[in-house]
C-alpha cells in the first residue's frame, strides 16, 4: 500500500501585489500569458498554479516564489 502524500495548504499574495502596482487581473494575465480567469482562480485559491506559472508570477513582481506563495506548515 502506498502511503498518502501530505497535502499542503498554499495561499498567495497576488491580490495585494497587484493592488500595490495598480494592476488589473487582465493586465497581470497578459503579462504572464494566461487568462484573467486563471489569475482570478489562483487569487481565490481555487487553482494551484504550475511551477512555471508560479515562477512567472513571482518574477513579474520581482519577488521570490516564497514571497508570493505562502505554505501553511501546520
C-alpha positions in Angstrom: 0.0 0.0 0.0 1.4 3.4 -1.0 1.3 6.0 1.8 -0.7 9.1 1.1 1.3 12.3 0.5 0.5 15.1 2.8 -1.4 17.9 1.2 0.0 21.4 1.5 -2.3 24.4 2.2 -1.0 27.2 -0.1 -2.2 30.7 -0.1 -0.9 33.7 -2.1 -0.4 37.4 -2.1 -1.3 38.1 -5.7 -4.2 40.4 -4.9 -2.1 42.5 -2.6 0.8 42.7 -5.1 -1.5 43.6 -7.9 -3.1 46.4 -5.8 0.4 47.8 -4.9 1.1 48.2 -8.6 -2.4 49.2 -9.6 -2.8 46.2 -12.0 -6.0 44.6 -13.0 -6.3 40.8 -13.2 -6.5 41.2 -17.0 -3.2 43.2 -17.1 -1.4 40.6 -14.9 -2.8 37.8 -17.0 -1.5 39.4 -20.2 1.9 39.9 -18.6 2.3 36.2 -17.8 0.4 34.7 -20.7 -2.7 33.3 -19.1 -6.4 34.3 -18.9 -7.9 36.6 -16.4 -10.0 33.7 -15.2 -6.8 31.8 -14.4 -5.5 34.8 -12.3 -8.8 35.0 -10.5 -8.8 31.3 -9.7 -5.2 31.5 -8.4 -6.0 34.5 -6.3 -9.0 32.8 -4.7 -7.1 29.6 -4.0 -9.2 27.6 -6.3 -6.3 26.7 -8.6 -2.7 25.9 -7.6 -0.6 27.1 -10.5 2.1 25.1 -12.1 5.7 25.6 -11.1 6.2 27.5 -14.4 3.3 29.9 -13.8 4.3 30.4 -10.1 7.8 31.4 -11.2 6.5 33.7 -13.9 4.2 35.4 -11.4 7.0 35.8 -8.9 9.3 37.2 -11.5 6.6 39.6 -12.7 6.6 41.2 -9.3 10.3 41.0 -8.7 9.8 38.6 -5.8 10.8 35.1 -4.8 8.2 32.3 -5.1 8.1 32.2 -1.3 7.2 35.9 -1.2 4.2 35.3 -3.4 3.0 31.9 -2.3 2.7 31.0 1.4 2.8 27.4 2.5 0.9 26.7 5.8 3.2 24.4 7.7 0.5 23.2 10.1 
